């Protein structure tokens, strides 16, 4: 399991983010995972016309909150 699942699902009723024995992950561990995500994150200064390609199997990726309009164009391939 990667950190985004631990952080994003922590405290939710139907969370799959638990310790291997099914117990709740300690809050300090979840907090530290969130800190690591922030420490390792890279923000892009997007400009009109920019395109980003990434390997979905090699990188953890996400987005920060943004203001409308937001246009997402996605293509997937093998």
C-alpha positions as semicolon CSV with decimal commas, in nm:
position;residue;x (nm);y (nm);z (nm)
1;X;0,000;0,000;0,000
2;X;0,130;0,343;-0,080
3;X;0,104;0,658;0,130
4;X;-0,176;0,827;-0,064
5;X;-0,416;0,545;0,027
6;X;-0,312;0,560;0,392
7;X;-0,351;0,938;0,410
8;X;-0,657;0,970;0,187
9;X;-0,859;0,691;0,346
10;X;-0,759;0,738;0,708
11;X;-1,059;0,763;0,938
12;X;-1,314;0,681;0,666
13;X;-1,579;0,424;0,749
14;X;-1,497;0,189;0,461
15;X;-1,121;0,235;0,460
16;X;-0,898;-0,043;0,334
17;X;-0,604;0,137;0,494
18;X;-0,525;-0,079;0,796
19;X;-0,231;-0,262;0,944
20;X;-0,174;-0,617;0,815
21;X;-0,361;-0,758;1,117
22;X;-0,665;-0,534;1,045
23;X;-0,604;-0,285;1,325
24;X;-0,614;0,089;1,266
25;X;-0,295;0,259;1,152
26;X;-0,168;0,488;1,429
27;X;-0,239;0,857;1,365
28;X;0,129;0,956;1,398
29;X;0,215;0,712;1,116
30;X;-0,056;0,860;0,892
31;X;0,069;1,211;0,971
32;X;0,426;1,113;0,881
33;X;0,309;0,957;0,554
34;X;0,140;1,289;0,468
35;X;0,462;1,474;0,547
36;X;0,661;1,240;0,321
37;X;0,416;1,298;0,036
38;X;0,467;1,674;0,072
39;X;0,846;1,642;0,100
40;X;0,869;1,432;-0,217
41;X;0,611;1,623;-0,423
42;X;0,704;1,827;-0,728
43;X;0,470;2,103;-0,844
44;X;0,461;2,205;-1,209
45;X;0,412;2,565;-1,315
46;X;0,168;2,484;-1,594
47;X;0,153;2,707;-1,897
48;X;-0,095;2,701;-2,184
49;X;-0,013;2,416;-2,420
50;X;0,188;2,212;-2,167
51;X;0,161;1,833;-2,186
52;X;0,285;1,586;-1,923
53;X;0,354;1,219;-1,986
54;X;0,419;0,991;-1,692
55;X;0,459;0,623;-1,623
56;X;0,156;0,534;-1,414
57;X;0,331;0,224;-1,277
58;X;0,645;0,411;-1,167
59;X;0,509;0,732;-1,015
60;X;0,262;0,834;-0,753
61;X;0,071;1,124;-0,898
62;X;-0,214;1,349;-0,803
63;X;-0,322;1,707;-0,817
64;X;-0,364;2,005;-0,595
65;X;-0,702;2,177;-0,567
66;X;-0,762;2,407;-0,862
67;X;-1,008;2,668;-0,979
68;X;-1,236;2,613;-1,279
69;X;-1,218;2,578;-1,566
70;X;-1,028;2,252;-1,549
71;X;-0,990;2,051;-1,868
72;X;-0,851;1,697;-1,852
73;X;-0,753;1,508;-2,166
74;X;-0,639;1,150;-2,108
75;X;-0,511;0,875;-2,333
76;X;-0,396;0,536;-2,213
77;X;-0,190;0,277;-2,393
78;X;0,020;-0,032;-2,335
